[in-house]
């Protein structure tokens, strides 16, 4: 009896070894960023290179078209049922709550869904990641302060240009900057902006420190256009634009693109929300040809949320129909009693 049992066990072991041998020698797909099928050495990378400003130089056209289809499928990337969105082309209101009409059917007042007053509800319903970076990595600390960067190895592998990073907001925490040096490149040119007395910490981290706000040109702050000109960065690419300025994003974002530079990636923490300014912010990003690559609620500090954006070429967005999430100019002046859900 024992001999029979041992015989079956040996047969099973031999069979498993044979299976594993065949399994390891089989032509299974291996990781291949370039093509949908492993071994696609003749993959056409030109489309991705062209439409990403050569950031993606090893993604096949077939794979790249899937990225585009996802963005198109996900557009407009907000829930119109919860936003009183307005078709600026036709002037027809597409969705709203608690509308009051006159005798001609014209909207004379409206009140937004009260649930939008809560940041958690608002961000749960709008503006999800729409583009996937296969090799994104968290640069910086695991907790608060770290940022999700789209494929940092592509920044590290740049041959003809030096890495350039703007880090806005420090609070004397330079772990992000030091992680950039460790994980992307020691020769990255890093500039940190904060009005605090943090020069000593910056010196230890070996970064360029600028003691002022980033905003508009006044006594305490400088605009991006002024900063770029003073630092001699005109015509360059800012590979990473990390900004955590405790709310300044709502008033400064429209000026981020005034300078003659290309901002490749934007990592921003949004603080609170407002039914007027928050949709305007995401419209601004879209019209400047950015896609959302990451979204991370800050559960330690409710009301704040992290977003990562990646700039692509205008050609990438051709054929994608996306109405603005924000109201047209003059809307809130016409309806001054609209509850914008500020909290």
C-alpha positions in Angstrom: 0.0 0.0 0.0 2.8 2.4 0.9 4.6 1.6 -2.3 1.4 2.5 -4.3 1.0 5.8 -2.5 4.7 6.7 -3.0 4.4 5.8 -6.7 1.4 8.3 -7.1 3.3 11.0 -5.2 6.4 10.5 -7.4 4.2 10.6 -10.5 2.6 13.9 -9.3 6.0 15.4 -8.5 7.4 14.5 -12.0 4.3 15.8 -13.7 4.5 19.1 -11.8 8.2 19.5 -12.7 7.4 18.8 -16.3 4.6 21.4 -16.2 6.8 24.0 -14.6 9.5 23.4 -17.2 7.1 23.8 -20.0 5.5 26.8 -18.3 8.9 28.6 -17.9 9.8 27.8 -21.5 6.5 28.9 -23.0 6.1 32.1 -25.0 4.3 34.1 -22.4 4.0 37.8 -22.9 6.7 39.7 -21.0 6.5 43.3 -19.9 6.6 45.4 -23.0 5.8 49.1 -22.8 6.0 49.5 -26.5 3.5 47.1 -28.0 0.3 45.4 -27.1 2.1 42.1 -27.9 5.5 41.1 -26.6 8.2 40.9 -29.2 6.8 43.7 -31.2 10.2 45.1 -32.2 8.7 46.9 -35.2 6.2 48.9 -33.2 5.4 52.4 -34.5 6.2 54.9 -31.7 5.9 58.0 -33.8 2.3 58.9 -32.8 2.9 58.7 -29.0 6.2 60.7 -29.4 4.5 63.4 -31.4 1.5 63.8 -29.2 3.4 63.7 -25.9 6.2 66.0 -26.9 8.5 62.9 -27.1 7.9 62.0 -23.4 6.5 58.6 -24.4 9.1 57.3 -26.9 8.4 53.6 -26.5 4.6 53.3 -26.7 3.1 51.8 -29.9 0.5 53.6 -31.9 -2.0 50.9 -31.2 -1.5 51.3 -27.4 -1.5 55.0 -27.6 -4.8 55.0 -29.4 -6.2 53.1 -26.5 -5.1 55.9 -24.2 -6.9 58.4 -26.4 -10.0 56.3 -26.5 -10.1 56.2 -22.7 -9.9 60.0 -22.5 -12.6 60.3 -25.1 -14.8 57.7 -23.4 -14.5 59.4 -20.1 -15.2 63.0 -21.3 -16.5 65.3 -20.0 -15.1 63.7 -16.8 -17.7 65.2 -14.5 -21.1 64.2 -13.5 -23.6 66.5 -15.2 -26.3 65.3 -12.9 -24.7 67.2 -10.0 -23.4 70.2 -11.9 -25.7 72.8 -13.4 -23.6 72.7 -16.6 -24.4 75.1 -19.4 -23.8 74.5 -23.1 -21.9 77.6 -24.1 -22.5 76.8 -27.8 -26.3 76.7 -27.7 -27.0 78.5 -24.4 -29.2 75.6 -23.3 -28.9 74.5 -19.7 -28.1 70.8 -19.6 -28.7 70.1 -16.0 -29.6 71.9 -12.8 -31.3 71.6 -9.4 -34.2 73.6 -8.1 -34.7 75.8 -11.1 -37.2 78.6 -11.1 -38.6 79.7 -14.4 -40.5 82.7 -15.6 -43.7 82.5 -17.8 -41.5 82.1 -20.9 -39.6 79.1 -19.5 -36.4 81.1 -18.9 -34.4 80.2 -15.9 -34.4 83.2 -13.5 -32.9 81.5 -10.4 -31.5 78.2 -9.4 -29.9 76.6 -6.4 -27.2 73.9 -6.7 -27.4 70.5 -5.1 -26.6 71.1 -1.4 -24.5 67.9 -1.3 -21.9 69.7 -3.4 -21.2 71.9 -0.4 -19.3 68.9 1.0 -15.9 68.4 -0.6 -16.0 64.6 -0.3 -19.3 64.5 -2.3 -18.1 66.9 -4.9 -14.8 65.2 -5.7 -16.5 61.8 -5.5 -18.6 62.8 -8.5 -16.2 64.8 -10.7 -12.8 64.8 -12.3 -11.4 61.3 -12.1 -8.0 60.1 -13.5 -8.4 59.7 -17.2 -4.9 58.8 -18.4 -2.7 55.9 -17.0 1.0 56.2 -16.5 2.2 52.6 -16.4 5.3 53.3 -14.3 4.1 56.2 -12.1 5.9 56.4 -8.8 5.5 58.2 -5.5 8.3 60.6 -5.1 8.8 61.8 -1.5 7.5 60.5 1.7 4.8 57.8 1.9 2.5 60.1 3.9 1.8 63.8 3.4 4.3 65.5 1.2 5.0 62.8 -1.4 3.7 63.2 -4.9 2.7 60.8 -7.7 4.9 61.4 -10.7 4.1 60.1 -14.1 6.9 57.7 -15.2 9.9 59.4 -13.5 12.3 57.2 -15.3 11.5 59.1 -18.5 12.7 62.3 -16.9 15.8 60.5 -15.6 16.6 59.2 -19.1 16.5 62.5 -20.9 19.6 62.9 -22.9 19.6 66.3 -24.4 18.2 68.4 -21.5 18.7 68.8 -17.8 15.8 68.0 -15.4 14.1 71.1 -14.0 11.8 71.1 -11.0 9.8 73.8 -9.3 8.6 73.0 -5.8 6.2 75.6 -4.5 5.4 75.4 -0.8 7.9 73.8 1.6 7.2 74.4 5.3 10.8 73.3 5.9 10.1 69.8 4.5 12.5 69.0 1.7 11.9 65.2 1.6 10.3 65.6 -1.9 13.3 67.5 -3.3 15.7 65.0 -1.8 13.7 62.1 -3.3 13.8 63.7 -6.7 17.6 63.7 -6.4 17.7 60.1 -5.3 15.2 58.7 -7.7 15.4 60.9 -10.8 18.8 62.4 -10.8 21.3 64.2 -8.5 21.9 66.8 -11.3 18.2 67.8 -11.4 18.0 71.6 -11.0 15.5 72.1 -8.2 14.0 75.4 -7.1 11.9 75.6 -4.0 9.7 78.7 -3.2 8.3 79.5 0.2 8.2 82.8 2.3 9.4 81.0 5.4 12.9 81.1 7.0 14.0 77.8 5.6 17.3 78.5 3.9 19.3 76.3 6.3 17.1 73.3 5.5 17.4 74.1 1.8 21.2 74.2 2.0 21.3 70.7 3.6 19.0 69.4 0.8 21.1 71.1 -1.8 18.3 72.9 -3.5 17.9 76.5 -4.7 15.7 78.3 -2.2 13.6 81.4 -3.0 12.0 83.2 0.0 8.8 84.5 -1.5 5.3 83.5 -2.4 4.5 82.4 -6.0 1.4 84.3 -7.1 1.2 87.8 -8.6 3.9 90.4 -8.8 3.7 92.4 -5.6 5.8 93.1 -2.5 5.5 89.5 -1.1 5.2 87.4 -4.2 6.3 86.9 -7.8 4.5 85.6 -10.8 5.6 82.5 -12.7 6.4 84.7 -15.7 8.7 86.9 -13.6 10.3 83.9 -11.9 11.0 82.2 -15.2 12.6 85.3 -16.7 14.7 86.0 -13.6 16.0 82.5 -13.4 16.8 82.3 -17.1 14.4 79.4 -17.8 12.6 80.8 -20.8 12.2 78.2 -23.5 12.9 75.3 -21.2 10.6 72.5 -19.9 9.7 72.4 -16.2 9.6 68.6 -15.8 7.8 68.8 -12.4 5.7 71.7 -11.1 4.8 70.7 -7.6 2.6 73.2 -5.8 1.1 73.1 -2.3 0.4 76.7 -1.3 -2.6 76.3 1.0 -5.2 77.8 -1.3 -3.2 80.1 -3.6 -3.9 77.7 -6.5 -7.4 79.2 -7.0 -6.1 82.7 -7.7 -2.8 81.9 -9.3 -3.5 79.0 -11.6 -4.6 81.1 -14.6 -1.2 82.7 -14.5 0.8 79.5 -14.4 0.9 79.4 -18.2 1.8 83.0 -18.9 5.6 82.2 -19.0 7.3 81.0 -22.2 8.0 77.5 -20.7 6.5 74.1 -21.1 5.2 72.7 -17.8 5.3 68.9 -18.3 3.7 67.7 -15.1 1.7 69.5 -12.4 1.3 68.0 -8.9 -1.1 70.2 -6.9 -3.0 69.9 -3.7 -6.4 71.6 -3.9 -7.8 73.1 -0.7 -11.5 73.1 -0.2 -13.7 73.7 -3.2 -16.2 76.2 -4.7 -18.8 75.5 -7.3 -17.6 78.5 -9.2 -13.8 78.4 -9.1 -13.2 74.6 -8.9 -14.9 73.8 -12.2 -13.1 76.8 -13.7 -9.8 75.3 -12.5 -10.4 72.0 -14.3 -11.6 73.7 -17.4 -8.3 75.7 -17.4 -6.2 72.6 -17.1 -8.2 70.9 -20.0 -7.9 73.9 -22.3 -4.2 74.0 -21.7 -4.0 70.3 -22.8 -3.6 68.5 -19.5 -5.0 65.1 -18.6 -5.5 63.8 -15.0 -3.1 61.0 -14.1 -3.7 60.6 -10.4 -6.2 61.6 -7.7 -5.6 61.1 -4.0 -7.9 62.5 -1.3 -6.0 63.7 1.8 -7.9 61.7 4.4 -5.7 63.1 7.1 -6.8 66.6 6.4 -10.4 66.4 5.0 -11.2 69.1 2.5 -7.9 68.7 0.6 -7.2 66.5 -2.4 -4.1 65.8 -4.5 -4.1 65.8 -8.3 -1.5 65.0 -10.9 -1.6 66.4 -14.4 0.4 65.6 -17.6 0.6 67.9 -20.6 0.0 66.4 -24.0 0.0 67.9 -27.5 -3.2 69.6 -28.9 -3.4 66.8 -31.5 -4.1 64.3 -28.7 -7.4 66.0 -27.9 -8.7 66.2 -31.5 -12.2 64.6 -31.8 -12.8 64.7 -28.0 -15.9 66.7 -27.2 -15.9 68.2 -23.7 -18.2 71.0 -22.6 -16.9 73.3 -19.9 -17.8 72.3 -16.4 -18.0 76.0 -15.3 -20.7 78.5 -16.1 -20.2 80.9 -19.0 -19.0 84.5 -18.3 -21.6 86.6 -16.6 -23.6 83.7 -15.3 -23.1 84.4 -11.6 -23.7 88.1 -12.2 -27.0 87.2 -13.8 -27.9 84.9 -10.9 -26.3 86.5 -7.8 -28.3 84.4 -5.4 -26.9 81.1 -6.6 -25.5 79.0 -3.8 -22.0 78.1 -5.0 -21.5 75.5 -2.3 -18.5 77.2 -0.7 -17.2 75.6 2.5 
